[in-house]
């Protein structure tokens, strides 16, 4: 799957661009493993913007799940 996550590091928002032919579940975890936000990118939705401006500064893990496969991406909030 072609998935782009940008900008990184960021302070306001994370963009996810995809051309997946299935729904994508996303979860963002803080450094302690606590989920701070979740959502779904629906089939046909090629761009999703997630606001992170209320998150504390630090390192987060973005987990994308599509067709029972997971992709993890480190996100830095500055």
Gaussian input, Z-matrix of N, CA and C with variables (Angstrom, degrees):
# hf/3-21g

backbone

0 1
 N
 C     1     B1
 C     2     B2     1     A1
 N     3     B3     2     A2     1     D1
 C     4     B4     3     A3     2     D2
 C     5     B5     4     A4     3     D3
 N     6     B6     5     A5     4     D4
 C     7     B7     6     A6     5     D5
 C     8     B8     7     A7     6     D6
 N     9     B9     8     A8     7     D7
 C    10    B10     9     A9     8     D8
 C    11    B11    10    A10     9     D9
 N    12    B12    11    A11    10    D10
 C    13    B13    12    A12    11    D11
 C    14    B14    13    A13    12    D12
 N    15    B15    14    A14    13    D13
 C    16    B16    15    A15    14    D14
 C    17    B17    16    A16    15    D15
 N    18    B18    17    A17    16    D16
 C    19    B19    18    A18    17    D17
 C    20    B20    19    A19    18    D18
 N    21    B21    20    A20    19    D19
 C    22    B22    21    A21    20    D20
 C    23    B23    22    A22    21    D21
 N    24    B24    23    A23    22    D22
 C    25    B25    24    A24    23    D23
 C    26    B26    25    A25    24    D24
 N    27    B27    26    A26    25    D25
 C    28    B28    27    A27    26    D26
 C    29    B29    28    A28    27    D27
 N    30    B30    29    A29    28    D28
 C    31    B31    30    A30    29    D29
 C    32    B32    31    A31    30    D30
 N    33    B33    32    A32    31    D31
 C    34    B34    33    A33    32    D32
 C    35    B35    34    A34    33    D33
 N    36    B36    35    A35    34    D34
 C    37    B37    36    A36    35    D35
 C    38    B38    37    A37    36    D36
 N    39    B39    38    A38    37    D37
 C    40    B40    39    A39    38    D38
 C    41    B41    40    A40    39    D39
 N    42    B42    41    A41    40    D40
 C    43    B43    42    A42    41    D41
 C    44    B44    43    A43    42    D42
 N    45    B45    44    A44    43    D43
 C    46    B46    45    A45    44    D44
 C    47    B47    46    A46    45    D45
 N    48    B48    47    A47    46    D46
 C    49    B49    48    A48    47    D47
 C    50    B50    49    A49    48    D48
 N    51    B51    50    A50    49    D49
 C    52    B52    51    A51    50    D50
 C    53    B53    52    A52    51    D51
 N    54    B54    53    A53    52    D52
 C    55    B55    54    A54    53    D53
 C    56    B56    55    A55    54    D54
 N    57    B57    56    A56    55    D55
 C    58    B58    57    A57    56    D56
 C    59    B59    58    A58    57    D57
 N    60    B60    59    A59    58    D58
 C    61    B61    60    A60    59    D59
 C    62    B62    61    A61    60    D60
 N    63    B63    62    A62    61    D61
 C    64    B64    63    A63    62    D62
 C    65    B65    64    A64    63    D63
 N    66    B66    65    A65    64    D64
 C    67    B67    66    A66    65    D65
 C    68    B68    67    A67    66    D66
 N    69    B69    68    A68    67    D67
 C    70    B70    69    A69    68    D68
 C    71    B71    70    A70    69    D69
 N    72    B72    71    A71    70    D70
 C    73    B73    72    A72    71    D71
 C    74    B74    73    A73    72    D72
 N    75    B75    74    A74    73    D73
 C    76    B76    75    A75    74    D74
 C    77    B77    76    A76    75    D75
 N    78    B78    77    A77    76    D76
 C    79    B79    78    A78    77    D77
 C    80    B80    79    A79    78    D78
 N    81    B81    80    A80    79    D79
 C    82    B82    81    A81    80    D80
 C    83    B83    82    A82    81    D81
 N    84    B84    83    A83    82    D82
 C    85    B85    84    A84    83    D83
 C    86    B86    85    A85    84    D84
 N    87    B87    86    A86    85    D85
 C    88    B88    87    A87    86    D86
 C    89    B89    88    A88    87    D87
 N    90    B90    89    A89    88    D88
 C    91    B91    90    A90    89    D89
 C    92    B92    91    A91    90    D90
 N    93    B93    92    A92    91    D91
 C    94    B94    93    A93    92    D92
 C    95    B95    94    A94    93    D93
 N    96    B96    95    A95    94    D94
 C    97    B97    96    A96    95    D95
 C    98    B98    97    A97    96    D96
 N    99    B99    98    A98    97    D97
 C   100   B100    99    A99    98    D98
 C   101   B101   100   A100    99    D99
 N   102   B102   101   A101   100   D100
 C   103   B103   102   A102   101   D101
 C   104   B104   103   A103   102   D102
 N   105   B105   104   A104   103   D103
 C   106   B106   105   A105   104   D104
 C   107   B107   106   A106   105   D105
 N   108   B108   107   A107   106   D106
 C   109   B109   108   A108   107   D107
 C   110   B110   109   A109   108   D108
 N   111   B111   110   A110   109   D109
 C   112   B112   111   A111   110   D110
 C   113   B113   112   A112   111   D111
 N   114   B114   113   A113   112   D112
 C   115   B115   114   A114   113   D113
 C   116   B116   115   A115   114   D114
 N   117   B117   116   A116   115   D115
 C   118   B118   117   A117   116   D116
 C   119   B119   118   A118   117   D117
 N   120   B120   119   A119   118   D118
 C   121   B121   120   A120   119   D119
 C   122   B122   121   A121   120   D120
 N   123   B123   122   A122   121   D121
 C   124   B124   123   A123   122   D122
 C   125   B125   124   A124   123   D123
 N   126   B126   125   A125   124   D124
 C   127   B127   126   A126   125   D125
 C   128   B128   127   A127   126   D126
 N   129   B129   128   A128   127   D127
 C   130   B130   129   A129   128   D128
 C   131   B131   130   A130   129   D129
 N   132   B132   131   A131   130   D130
 C   133   B133   132   A132   131   D131
 C   134   B134   133   A133   132   D132
 N   135   B135   134   A134   133   D133
 C   136   B136   135   A135   134   D134
 C   137   B137   136   A136   135   D135
 N   138   B138   137   A137   136   D136
 C   139   B139   138   A138   137   D137
 C   140   B140   139   A139   138   D138
 N   141   B141   140   A140   139   D139
 C   142   B142   141   A141   140   D140
 C   143   B143   142   A142   141   D141
 N   144   B144   143   A143   142   D142
 C   145   B145   144   A144   143   D143
 C   146   B146   145   A145   144   D144
 N   147   B147   146   A146   145   D145
 C   148   B148   147   A147   146   D146
 C   149   B149   148   A148   147   D147
 N   150   B150   149   A149   148   D148
 C   151   B151   150   A150   149   D149
 C   152   B152   151   A151   150   D150
 N   153   B153   152   A152   151   D151
 C   154   B154   153   A153   152   D152
 C   155   B155   154   A154   153   D153
 N   156   B156   155   A155   154   D154
 C   157   B157   156   A156   155   D155
 C   158   B158   157   A157   156   D156
 N   159   B159   158   A158   157   D157
 C   160   B160   159   A159   158   D158
 C   161   B161   160   A160   159   D159
 N   162   B162   161   A161   160   D160
 C   163   B163   162   A162   161   D161
 C   164   B164   163   A163   162   D162
 N   165   B165   164   A164   163   D163
 C   166   B166   165   A165   164   D164
 C   167   B167   166   A166   165   D165
 N   168   B168   167   A167   166   D166
 C   169   B169   168   A168   167   D167
 C   170   B170   169   A169   168   D168
 N   171   B171   170   A170   169   D169
 C   172   B172   171   A171   170   D170
 C   173   B173   172   A172   171   D171
 N   174   B174   173   A173   172   D172
 C   175   B175   174   A174   173   D173
 C   176   B176   175   A175   174   D174
 N   177   B177   176   A176   175   D175
 C   178   B178   177   A177   176   D176
 C   179   B179   178   A178   177   D177
 N   180   B180   179   A179   178   D178
 C   181   B181   180   A180   179   D179
 C   182   B182   181   A181   180   D180
 N   183   B183   182   A182   181   D181
 C   184   B184   183   A183   182   D182
 C   185   B185   184   A184   183   D183
 N   186   B186   185   A185   184   D184
 C   187   B187   186   A186   185   D185
 C   188   B188   187   A187   186   D186
 N   189   B189   188   A188   187   D187
 C   190   B190   189   A189   188   D188
 C   191   B191   190   A190   189   D189
 N   192   B192   191   A191   190   D190
 C   193   B193   192   A192   191   D191
 C   194   B194   193   A193   192   D192
 N   195   B195   194   A194   193   D193
 C   196   B196   195   A195   194   D194
 C   197   B197   196   A196   195   D195
 N   198   B198   197   A197   196   D196
 C   199   B199   198   A198   197   D197
 C   200   B200   199   A199   198   D198
 N   201   B201   200   A200   199   D199
 C   202   B202   201   A201   200   D200
 C   203   B203   202   A202   201   D201
 N   204   B204   203   A203   202   D202
 C   205   B205   204   A204   203   D203
 C   206   B206   205   A205   204   D204
 N   207   B207   206   A206   205   D205
 C   208   B208   207   A207   206   D206
 C   209   B209   208   A208   207   D207
 N   210   B210   209   A209   208   D208
 C   211   B211   210   A210   209   D209
 C   212   B212   211   A211   210   D210
 N   213   B213   212   A212   211   D211
 C   214   B214   213   A213   212   D212
 C   215   B215   214   A214   213   D213
 N   216   B216   215   A215   214   D214
 C   217   B217   216   A216   215   D215
 C   218   B218   217   A217   216   D216
 N   219   B219   218   A218   217   D217
 C   220   B220   219   A219   218   D218
 C   221   B221   220   A220   219   D219
 N   222   B222   221   A221   220   D220
 C   223   B223   222   A222   221   D221
 C   224   B224   223   A223   222   D222
 N   225   B225   224   A224   223   D223
 C   226   B226   225   A225   224   D224
 C   227   B227   226   A226   225   D225
 N   228   B228   227   A227   226   D226
 C   229   B229   228   A228   227   D227
 C   230   B230   229   A229   228   D228
 N   231   B231   230   A230   229   D229
 C   232   B232   231   A231   230   D230
 C   233   B233   232   A232   231   D231

   B1=1.4517
   B2=1.5089
   B3=1.2887
   B4=1.4553
   B5=1.5209
   B6=1.3187
   B7=1.4563
   B8=1.5180
   B9=1.3293
   B10=1.4596
   B11=1.5191
   B12=1.3245
   B13=1.4673
   B14=1.5299
   B15=1.3312
   B16=1.4665
   B17=1.5184
   B18=1.3133
   B19=1.4616
   B20=1.5199
   B21=1.2829
   B22=1.4576
   B23=1.5260
   B24=1.3343
   B25=1.4632
   B26=1.5283
   B27=1.3326
   B28=1.4582
   B29=1.5229
   B30=1.3244
   B31=1.4653
   B32=1.5242
   B33=1.3312
   B34=1.4644
   B35=1.5252
   B36=1.3193
   B37=1.4566
   B38=1.5186
   B39=1.3294
   B40=1.4640
   B41=1.5238
   B42=1.3149
   B43=1.4565
   B44=1.5148
   B45=1.3268
   B46=1.4648
   B47=1.5199
   B48=1.3151
   B49=1.4643
   B50=1.5197
   B51=1.3294
   B52=1.4581
   B53=1.5247
   B54=1.3141
   B55=1.4651
   B56=1.5144
   B57=1.3249
   B58=1.4652
   B59=1.5228
   B60=1.3389
   B61=1.4590
   B62=1.5279
   B63=1.3373
   B64=1.4600
   B65=1.5210
   B66=1.3359
   B67=1.4589
   B68=1.5220
   B69=1.3191
   B70=1.4588
   B71=1.5268
   B72=1.3196
   B73=1.4606
   B74=1.5207
   B75=1.3316
   B76=1.4670
   B77=1.5266
   B78=1.3163
   B79=1.4607
   B80=1.5100
   B81=1.3233
   B82=1.4574
   B83=1.5198
   B84=1.3384
   B85=1.4617
   B86=1.5274
   B87=1.3418
   B88=1.4559
   B89=1.5296
   B90=1.3161
   B91=1.4665
   B92=1.5285
   B93=1.3503
   B94=1.4648
   B95=1.5289
   B96=1.3516
   B97=1.4613
   B98=1.5150
   B99=1.3350
   B100=1.4646
   B101=1.5308
   B102=1.3438
   B103=1.4662
   B104=1.5232
   B105=1.3346
   B106=1.4629
   B107=1.5266
   B108=1.3238
   B109=1.4620
   B110=1.5295
   B111=1.3323
   B112=1.4686
   B113=1.5190
   B114=1.3156
   B115=1.4532
   B116=1.5151
   B117=1.3220
   B118=1.4719
   B119=1.5202
   B120=1.3213
   B121=1.4626
   B122=1.5248
   B123=1.3121
   B124=1.4653
   B125=1.5238
   B126=1.3280
   B127=1.4613
   B128=1.5318
   B129=1.3197
   B130=1.4564
   B131=1.5194
   B132=1.3264
   B133=1.4655
   B134=1.5252
   B135=1.3233
   B136=1.4578
   B137=1.5207
   B138=1.3367
   B139=1.4646
   B140=1.5183
   B141=1.3318
   B142=1.4651
   B143=1.5137
   B144=1.3248
   B145=1.4559
   B146=1.5225
   B147=1.3274
   B148=1.4614
   B149=1.5266
   B150=1.3220
   B151=1.4537
   B152=1.5267
   B153=1.3214
   B154=1.4633
   B155=1.5327
   B156=1.3264
   B157=1.4619
   B158=1.5295
   B159=1.3284
   B160=1.4626
   B161=1.5301
   B162=1.3264
   B163=1.4609
   B164=1.5270
   B165=1.3296
   B166=1.4627
   B167=1.5193
   B168=1.3175
   B169=1.4574
   B170=1.5218
   B171=1.3146
   B172=1.4542
   B173=1.5113
   B174=1.3298
   B175=1.4566
   B176=1.5249
   B177=1.3202
   B178=1.4610
   B179=1.5184
   B180=1.3172
   B181=1.4602
   B182=1.5204
   B183=1.3262
   B184=1.4596
   B185=1.5208
   B186=1.3298
   B187=1.4582
   B188=1.5226
   B189=1.3237
   B190=1.4690
   B191=1.5152
   B192=1.3275
   B193=1.4600
   B194=1.5216
   B195=1.3343
   B196=1.4626
   B197=1.5310
   B198=1.3172
   B199=1.4714
   B200=1.5295
   B201=1.3363
   B202=1.4631
   B203=1.5297
   B204=1.3291
   B205=1.4572
   B206=1.5229
   B207=1.3293
   B208=1.4689
   B209=1.5138
   B210=1.3175
   B211=1.4595
   B212=1.5289
   B213=1.3335
   B214=1.4601
   B215=1.5156
   B216=1.3236
   B217=1.4709
   B218=1.5178
   B219=1.3189
   B220=1.4638
   B221=1.5241
   B222=1.3228
   B223=1.4541
   B224=1.5251
   B225=1.3116
   B226=1.4538
   B227=1.5282
   B228=1.3393
   B229=1.4558
   B230=1.5255
   B231=1.3288
   B232=1.4675
   B233=1.5130
   A1=109.23
   A2=115.64
   A3=119.33
   A4=107.98
   A5=114.96
   A6=121.25
   A7=107.57
   A8=116.31
   A9=121.65
   A10=108.46
   A11=116.10
   A12=122.24
   A13=106.78
   A14=117.27
   A15=121.46
   A16=110.12
   A17=122.43
   A18=125.52
   A19=110.12
   A20=116.76
   A21=121.06
   A22=107.87
   A23=117.98
   A24=128.85
   A25=112.35
   A26=114.71
   A27=121.40
   A28=109.90
   A29=115.57
   A30=119.59
   A31=112.02
   A32=117.78
   A33=120.24
   A34=114.91
   A35=116.99
   A36=119.92
   A37=110.74
   A38=114.84
   A39=123.34
   A40=106.56
   A41=116.70
   A42=121.50
   A43=109.32
   A44=115.59
   A45=121.24
   A46=106.93
   A47=116.61
   A48=122.44
   A49=108.28
   A50=115.89
   A51=119.84
   A52=110.53
   A53=115.08
   A54=121.65
   A55=108.86
   A56=116.22
   A57=121.35
   A58=110.25
   A59=115.50
   A60=120.89
   A61=111.17
   A62=116.28
   A63=122.67
   A64=108.27
   A65=115.99
   A66=119.51
   A67=109.82
   A68=116.19
   A69=122.36
   A70=107.48
   A71=116.38
   A72=120.82
   A73=107.31
   A74=115.86
   A75=117.63
   A76=110.52
   A77=114.13
   A78=122.43
   A79=107.48
   A80=116.10
   A81=120.69
   A82=107.25
   A83=114.77
   A84=122.50
   A85=109.11
   A86=115.87
   A87=118.84
   A88=109.05
   A89=116.27
   A90=121.59
   A91=112.74
   A92=117.35
   A93=120.79
   A94=112.20
   A95=116.82
   A96=120.60
   A97=113.76
   A98=117.55
   A99=121.40
   A100=109.63
   A101=115.42
   A102=119.90
   A103=108.92
   A104=116.88
   A105=120.58
   A106=112.53
   A107=118.39
   A108=121.48
   A109=109.44
   A110=115.39
   A111=121.67
   A112=109.25
   A113=115.73
   A114=119.75
   A115=111.33
   A116=114.33
   A117=121.48
   A118=108.59
   A119=114.97
   A120=121.07
   A121=104.99
   A122=116.82
   A123=121.18
   A124=111.65
   A125=115.26
   A126=121.97
   A127=108.48
   A128=116.91
   A129=121.03
   A130=113.65
   A131=117.29
   A132=121.28
   A133=106.78
   A134=117.22
   A135=121.03
   A136=113.16
   A137=117.00
   A138=120.80
   A139=109.62
   A140=116.01
   A141=121.96
   A142=107.39
   A143=116.80
   A144=121.70
   A145=108.05
   A146=116.81
   A147=122.47
   A148=108.29
   A149=116.32
   A150=121.08
   A151=110.16
   A152=116.55
   A153=121.77
   A154=110.85
   A155=117.56
   A156=120.30
   A157=113.73
   A158=118.49
   A159=121.06
   A160=112.27
   A161=116.96
   A162=120.90
   A163=109.37
   A164=116.30
   A165=120.64
   A166=109.17
   A167=116.56
   A168=120.72
   A169=109.30
   A170=116.50
   A171=119.40
   A172=112.99
   A173=114.85
   A174=123.14
   A175=109.07
   A176=116.00
   A177=123.29
   A178=108.78
   A179=116.17
   A180=121.54
   A181=108.50
   A182=116.40
   A183=122.64
   A184=106.97
   A185=116.57
   A186=121.03
   A187=108.43
   A188=116.02
   A189=122.81
   A190=107.97
   A191=117.11
   A192=121.15
   A193=108.82
   A194=115.08
   A195=121.38
   A196=107.88
   A197=116.32
   A198=121.57
   A199=112.35
   A200=116.36
   A201=123.68
   A202=114.21
   A203=117.79
   A204=122.06
   A205=107.78
   A206=115.57
   A207=120.25
   A208=111.38
   A209=114.05
   A210=122.64
   A211=105.36
   A212=116.39
   A213=120.51
   A214=109.66
   A215=114.82
   A216=121.33
   A217=108.29
   A218=116.11
   A219=120.56
   A220=107.99
   A221=116.52
   A222=123.26
   A223=107.95
   A224=117.52
   A225=121.48
   A226=108.52
   A227=115.85
   A228=121.93
   A229=106.50
   A230=116.14
   A231=119.42
   A232=111.77
   D1=139.84
   D2=176.47
   D3=-94.50
   D4=113.33
   D5=179.77
   D6=-133.19
   D7=127.23
   D8=176.62
   D9=-113.36
   D10=132.40
   D11=178.08
   D12=-121.04
   D13=121.36
   D14=-176.49
   D15=-158.82
   D16=165.14
   D17=-15.62
   D18=-74.92
   D19=158.54
   D20=-179.43
   D21=-153.14
   D22=112.31
   D23=9.33
   D24=-73.97
   D25=164.48
   D26=-177.87
   D27=-144.68
   D28=169.76
   D29=174.58
   D30=-134.06
   D31=-15.11
   D32=-176.41
   D33=-116.34
   D34=-44.95
   D35=-174.91
   D36=-156.44
   D37=158.71
   D38=173.03
   D39=-116.25
   D40=132.08
   D41=173.90
   D42=-101.96
   D43=139.57
   D44=173.59
   D45=-123.97
   D46=119.09
   D47=176.14
   D48=-109.98
   D49=135.18
   D50=-177.72
   D51=-152.01
   D52=157.75
   D53=171.91
   D54=-125.10
   D55=31.89
   D56=-177.77
   D57=-67.87
   D58=150.16
   D59=179.43
   D60=-102.45
   D61=20.60
   D62=176.89
   D63=-141.71
   D64=160.57
   D65=173.51
   D66=-63.04
   D67=148.51
   D68=176.89
   D69=-121.26
   D70=122.71
   D71=173.30
   D72=-88.03
   D73=138.02
   D74=174.78
   D75=-127.01
   D76=146.70
   D77=175.14
   D78=-139.11
   D79=139.66
   D80=174.12
   D81=-115.44
   D82=126.90
   D83=-178.48
   D84=-110.69
   D85=144.14
   D86=172.64
   D87=-82.66
   D88=-178.30
   D89=-174.91
   D90=-63.85
   D91=-22.72
   D92=179.65
   D93=-87.33
   D94=-4.99
   D95=-178.69
   D96=94.41
   D97=2.05
   D98=178.46
   D99=-78.27
   D100=134.58
   D101=177.24
   D102=-73.19
   D103=126.28
   D104=179.63
   D105=-104.35
   D106=-21.05
   D107=174.04
   D108=-163.16
   D109=152.21
   D110=177.85
   D111=-140.51
   D112=164.10
   D113=176.05
   D114=179.55
   D115=-176.71
   D116=-179.47
   D117=-131.57
   D118=135.37
   D119=169.45
   D120=-101.21
   D121=115.31
   D122=-173.37
   D123=-81.88
   D124=156.28
   D125=176.84
   D126=-52.61
   D127=133.92
   D128=179.64
   D129=89.51
   D130=-14.86
   D131=177.20
   D132=-86.84
   D133=104.77
   D134=-172.76
   D135=-88.87
   D136=-11.57
   D137=-178.62
   D138=-140.99
   D139=133.34
   D140=176.42
   D141=-133.80
   D142=131.29
   D143=176.12
   D144=-113.32
   D145=126.38
   D146=-177.92
   D147=-114.75
   D148=122.18
   D149=179.35
   D150=-73.30
   D151=130.50
   D152=177.54
   D153=-126.32
   D154=12.27
   D155=-174.30
   D156=-69.42
   D157=-13.30
   D158=176.34
   D159=-97.85
   D160=-1.09
   D161=178.30
   D162=-75.76
   D163=150.15
   D164=171.96
   D165=-68.50
   D166=154.59
   D167=176.44
   D168=-63.63
   D169=144.97
   D170=177.53
   D171=145.90
   D172=-164.45
   D173=-176.60
   D174=-104.11
   D175=134.18
   D176=179.92
   D177=-127.79
   D178=161.45
   D179=175.95
   D180=-115.79
   D181=122.56
   D182=174.61
   D183=-96.37
   D184=120.52
   D185=178.65
   D186=-111.96
   D187=119.69
   D188=176.85
   D189=-107.23
   D190=129.41
   D191=179.46
   D192=-120.87
   D193=124.62
   D194=179.75
   D195=-138.94
   D196=126.68
   D197=-179.83
   D198=49.89
   D199=45.91
   D200=178.37
   D201=64.81
   D202=15.90
   D203=174.41
   D204=-115.61
   D205=139.64
   D206=-177.46
   D207=-112.36
   D208=144.60
   D209=174.42
   D210=-124.57
   D211=130.07
   D212=177.83
   D213=-112.02
   D214=138.29
   D215=180.00
   D216=-135.37
   D217=128.26
   D218=176.68
   D219=-77.31
   D220=133.65
   D221=178.83
   D222=-119.66
   D223=134.33
   D224=177.43
   D225=-111.20
   D226=122.33
   D227=176.78
   D228=-100.38
   D229=120.68
   D230=-176.52
   D231=-115.60

